[in-house]
């Protein structure tokens, strides 16, 4: 059996949107959740890739519990580091291309201008270190057919995220304190899925060079700025959101203070990067509200 696309981690927020996009476009795609494919098991990975013979694999499977990874780095590494390596080795045998979804946490987060795709990495958390290990495994094993797409601040209609939390808090709290000392790019999973499909198609056509791409929305804001925009879209007073600092919410894993990523690689490959974050949020909001209402019925 052969297929064009194989998606791992297909039950997650990004994996679901990616499958929806592929099937809407009539692409042949197989989605495998963790129960169907444990990427930490090398034999299972090789057997699955050999059975499906995909032309391109997109790895959306990941350990995403950032704080838990601080105490369980070895467990996180098996999923975020060893898993991508198993996939890359299997793809090397069959000739499939592999897109590894990565993260802004591979950087130190102390920059002052957007991180370029070739900027030095220096992760400060266990999560960042394990995701960087996955990137490196894919690019080293598949120098001509491996891709790493770093993303950040993801939100979508299915799955818990910051926007879902803010929508819930707006209805029960008079004011909400949100950190204003972390800068990044809120990114809709639907937009990222679109770019992953475009990248995969370009990879198969031989027009997108292998390597690192940054899959985040245009522009930048803080969590405070994002929360204000959410309140505005809800038709309420953005002044109900109050700025605070990261010290008000101590966590085991350090959060990058600056997570803004540059997008030059897309343009060099003849593709447009993702649209500005405000434009995307406005387009996404009706679906986000519907999902929130459905989850509280």
Secondary structure, DSSP 4 states (H G I P E B T S, - for coil): --EEEEEESTTSHHHHHHHHHHHHTT--EEEE-TTT--TT-HHHHHHHHHHH-EEEEEE------HHHHHH-HHHHHIIIIIHHHHHHHHHHHHT-EEEEEEEGGGS-S--SSPBPTTSPP---SHHHHHHHHHHHHHHHH-TTTEEEEEE-SEE-SSS--HHHHHHHHHTT-S-EEEE-S-EE--EEHHHHHHHHHHHHHHHHHT-S-SEEEE---BS-EEHHHHHHHHHHHTTS-GGGEEEE-GGGG--SSPPPSB--B--HHHHHTT---PPBHHHHHHHHHHHHHHHHHHHT-
